[in-house]
Amino acid sequence: MAVHRKRFRAEEAIVGEMPMPEMTDETAPMHSEIMAELRAIRAQMARNSHAAHAAPASTEAVVAQEVADTRAMLETYRAQIEQCEKLKVELDLIHDAINRTKREIATLHGKSFDGGEMAKVNGELGAVVGGTEQATQQILEAAESIDQAASALSKVDSVDQQKRLADDIQERVISIFEACNFQDLTGQRISKVMGTMKFIEQHINAMMDIWGGVDAIKAHAPQIVDTRDEDAKLLNGPKLAGDVGHASQDDIDALFD
């Protein structure tokens, strides 16, 4: 069945009395499909518009999260860099301490521990021992001769013999005075040895100061174990001035009061 559409006056004015096409029953389903498509397009456009309005808010949230993550990562890297800088400072200090210790050891080896210097020190100490022994022997022989001459002097009556004995005693006394000159040479030799020992001590103390001082070194010192026998433990030599742990003469005298 044909469907008659109403004609508008504008159409009549333009096209005149031209007959209008009639909508048949076949065109009715097409019209419905077109309208359905238009509604679908309108709904799609509405969804796109809503997504367009919602997208900026979602993008801002993502950007903010990425910025926060980046800042956290930078803070982590900054903390790690600070730790690396501190470690570098400590390593530089250790490197400097090792180099300074090497210089001290090289100085000791070059001026104190090489063959010539140590041989000189040993020679000086050997000369002290030999000179002391020789002077002691000379003094003892002179004292013995003086004792013998004094004993003979009391028994002789001859003036000539008394004079010869007196001259002999005087000669022996002079010999004792000459032998006592060993102490001057001994003092000079020991002063040289002490100078070398002080030089060594200064550089060893410098190395100890490099690594934290005496207290820091003591913490690494091994325990001292006395392995001497019973008699050897008593052979400590003469007491020096200021030594503690020794009995004085007054303490010994007090035992007999």
C-alpha positions as CSV (number, residue, x, y, z in Angstrom):
1,M,0.0,0.0,0.0
2,A,1.3,3.4,-1.0
3,V,1.9,6.0,1.7
4,H,1.1,9.6,0.6
5,R,3.5,12.3,2.0
6,K,2.2,15.8,2.6
7,R,3.6,18.4,0.3
8,F,4.8,21.7,1.7
9,R,4.1,25.0,0.2
10,A,7.8,25.7,-0.3
11,E,8.1,22.6,-2.4
12,E,5.1,23.6,-4.5
13,A,6.6,27.1,-5.1
14,I,9.9,25.6,-6.3
15,V,8.9,22.5,-8.2
16,G,5.4,23.4,-9.0
17,E,2.9,20.7,-9.4
18,M,5.5,18.0,-9.8
19,P,4.3,14.7,-8.4
20,M,6.0,13.6,-5.2
21,P,7.3,10.1,-5.0
22,E,5.3,7.8,-3.0
23,M,6.7,5.7,-0.1
24,T,5.9,2.1,-0.8
25,D,5.8,-0.7,1.7
26,E,9.3,-1.7,0.5
27,T,10.8,1.6,1.6
28,A,9.4,1.4,5.2
29,P,12.0,-1.1,6.5
30,M,14.9,0.9,5.0
31,H,13.7,4.0,6.8
32,S,13.7,2.0,10.1
33,E,17.2,0.8,9.5
34,I,18.4,4.3,8.8
35,M,16.9,5.6,12.0
36,A,18.4,2.7,13.9
37,E,21.8,3.6,12.4
38,L,21.4,7.2,13.3
39,R,20.5,6.3,16.9
40,A,23.6,4.0,17.1
41,I,25.8,6.8,15.7
42,R,24.4,9.2,18.2
43,A,25.0,6.8,21.1
44,Q,28.6,6.2,19.9
45,M,29.2,9.9,19.7
46,A,27.9,10.3,23.2
47,R,30.2,7.6,24.5
48,N,33.2,9.1,22.8
49,S,32.3,12.5,24.2
50,H,32.1,11.0,27.7
51,A,35.5,9.2,27.3
52,A,37.0,12.5,26.0
53,H,35.9,14.3,29.1
54,A,37.1,11.4,31.4
55,A,40.5,10.9,29.7
56,P,42.3,14.0,30.9
57,A,41.6,13.1,34.6
58,S,42.9,9.6,34.1
59,T,46.1,10.9,32.2
60,E,46.8,13.4,35.0
61,A,46.7,10.5,37.6
62,V,49.1,8.4,35.5
63,V,51.5,11.3,35.1
64,A,51.3,12.1,38.8
65,Q,52.1,8.5,39.7
66,E,55.0,8.4,37.2
67,V,56.4,11.6,38.7
68,A,56.2,10.2,42.2
69,D,57.9,7.0,41.2
70,T,60.6,9.0,39.4
71,R,61.2,11.1,42.5
72,A,61.4,8.1,44.7
73,M,64.0,6.5,42.3
74,L,66.0,9.7,42.3
75,E,66.1,9.8,46.1
76,T,67.3,6.2,46.2
77,Y,70.0,7.0,43.7
78,R,71.0,10.1,45.7
79,A,71.3,8.1,48.9
80,Q,73.4,5.5,47.1
81,I,75.7,8.2,45.6
82,E,76.2,9.7,49.1
83,Q,77.2,6.2,50.4
84,C,79.6,5.8,47.5
85,E,81.1,9.2,48.2
86,K,81.6,8.3,51.9
87,L,83.2,5.0,50.9
88,K,85.5,6.8,48.5
89,V,86.6,9.2,51.3
90,E,87.4,6.2,53.5
91,L,89.3,4.4,50.7
92,D,91.2,7.6,50.0
93,L,92.2,7.8,53.7
94,I,93.3,4.2,53.7
95,H,95.3,4.7,50.5
96,D,97.0,7.8,51.9
97,A,97.8,5.9,55.2
98,I,99.3,3.0,53.2
99,N,101.4,5.4,51.1
100,R,102.6,7.3,54.2
101,T,103.5,4.0,55.9
102,K,105.4,2.9,52.8
103,R,107.4,6.1,52.9
104,E,108.3,5.6,56.6
105,I,109.3,2.0,55.9
106,A,111.4,3.1,52.9
107,T,113.1,5.8,55.1
108,L,113.9,3.3,57.8
109,H,115.2,0.8,55.3
110,G,117.3,3.3,53.5
111,K,118.8,5.0,56.5
112,S,118.6,2.5,59.3
113,F,118.0,-1.1,58.2
114,D,120.3,-1.3,55.3
115,G,123.5,-3.3,55.6
116,G,125.9,-0.4,56.1
117,E,124.0,1.4,58.9
118,M,123.2,-1.8,60.9
119,A,126.8,-3.0,60.5
120,K,127.9,0.4,61.9
121,V,125.5,0.0,64.8
122,N,126.7,-3.5,65.5
123,G,130.3,-2.3,65.2
124,E,129.8,0.5,67.7
125,L,128.2,-1.8,70.2
126,G,131.0,-4.3,69.7
127,A,133.5,-1.6,70.2
128,V,131.8,-0.6,73.5
129,V,131.9,-4.1,74.7
130,G,135.5,-4.6,73.7
131,G,136.6,-1.3,75.1
132,T,134.8,-1.8,78.4
133,E,136.3,-5.3,78.7
134,Q,139.8,-4.1,78.0
135,A,139.6,-1.1,80.3
136,T,138.2,-3.3,83.1
137,Q,141.1,-5.8,82.6
138,Q,143.6,-2.9,82.7
139,I,142.1,-1.5,85.9
140,L,142.1,-4.8,87.6
141,E,145.7,-5.5,86.7
142,A,146.8,-2.1,87.9
143,A,144.8,-2.5,91.2
144,E,146.4,-5.9,91.7
145,S,149.9,-4.4,91.1
146,I,149.2,-1.6,93.5
147,D,148.1,-4.0,96.2
148,Q,151.3,-6.0,95.7
149,A,153.5,-3.0,95.7
150,A,151.8,-1.6,98.9
151,S,152.3,-4.9,100.6
152,A,156.0,-5.0,99.6
153,L,156.5,-1.4,100.6
154,S,155.6,-2.1,104.2
155,K,158.2,-4.8,104.4
156,V,161.3,-3.2,102.9
157,D,163.6,-0.9,104.7
158,S,165.7,0.2,101.8
159,V,165.0,3.7,100.6
160,D,165.8,2.8,97.0
161,Q,163.3,-0.1,97.1
162,Q,160.7,2.0,98.7
163,K,161.2,4.6,95.9
164,R,160.9,2.0,93.2
165,L,157.7,0.6,94.8
166,A,156.3,4.1,95.1
167,D,157.1,4.9,91.5
168,D,155.4,1.6,90.5
169,I,152.3,2.5,92.5
170,Q,152.2,5.9,90.9
171,E,152.6,4.4,87.4
172,R,149.8,1.9,88.1
173,V,147.5,4.8,89.3
174,I,148.2,6.6,86.0
175,S,147.3,3.5,84.1
176,I,144.0,3.3,86.0
177,F,143.3,6.9,85.0
178,E,144.1,6.1,81.4
179,A,141.9,3.1,81.4
180,C,139.0,5.2,82.8
181,N,139.1,7.2,79.6
182,F,137.1,4.3,78.0
183,Q,133.9,5.8,79.4
184,D,134.3,8.8,77.1
185,L,134.7,6.7,74.0
186,T,131.9,4.4,75.2
187,G,129.6,7.4,75.7
188,Q,130.3,8.6,72.1
189,R,129.7,5.2,70.6
190,I,126.5,4.7,72.6
191,S,125.3,8.1,71.6
192,K,125.6,7.1,67.9
193,V,123.6,4.0,68.6
194,M,121.0,5.9,70.6
195,G,120.7,8.4,67.7
196,T,119.9,5.5,65.3
197,M,117.5,4.0,67.8
198,K,115.7,7.3,68.2
199,F,115.5,7.7,64.5
200,I,113.9,4.3,64.2
201,E,111.6,5.0,67.2
202,Q,110.4,8.3,65.6
203,H,109.4,6.6,62.3
204,I,107.8,3.7,64.1
205,N,105.8,6.1,66.2
206,A,104.8,8.0,63.0
207,M,103.6,4.8,61.5
208,M,101.6,4.0,64.6
209,D,100.1,7.5,64.5
210,I,99.1,6.9,60.9
211,W,97.0,3.9,61.9
212,G,95.3,5.5,65.0
213,G,98.0,5.8,67.6
214,V,99.4,3.5,70.3
215,D,96.0,2.5,71.7
216,A,94.8,1.3,68.3
217,I,98.0,-0.7,67.8
218,K,97.7,-2.3,71.3
219,A,94.3,-3.7,70.4
220,H,96.1,-5.9,67.7
221,A,99.1,-6.8,69.8
222,P,99.4,-10.5,70.6
223,Q,99.5,-11.7,74.1
224,I,103.0,-11.8,75.6
225,V,103.9,-15.2,76.9
226,D,107.0,-15.6,79.0
227,T,108.7,-18.8,77.9
228,R,111.9,-18.4,80.0
229,D,112.9,-21.0,82.6
230,E,112.7,-20.3,86.3
231,D,116.3,-19.2,86.7
232,A,116.2,-17.2,83.4
233,K,113.2,-15.2,84.7
234,L,115.4,-13.8,87.5
235,L,118.1,-12.5,85.1
236,N,116.6,-9.1,84.4
237,G,119.8,-7.1,84.7
238,P,120.4,-4.1,86.9
239,K,117.5,-1.8,87.7
240,L,117.2,1.4,85.8
241,A,116.1,4.7,87.4
242,G,112.4,4.8,87.6
243,D,111.8,1.1,87.2
244,V,109.0,-0.3,89.3
245,G,108.6,-3.7,90.8
246,H,112.2,-3.9,92.2
247,A,113.2,-4.1,95.9
248,S,115.3,-1.1,97.1
249,Q,118.2,-1.3,99.5
250,D,116.0,0.1,102.2
251,D,113.5,-2.8,101.7
252,I,116.4,-5.2,102.0
253,D,117.7,-3.5,105.1
254,A,114.3,-3.6,106.6
255,L,114.3,-7.4,106.5
256,F,117.2,-7.5,108.9
257,D,115.9,-5.0,111.4
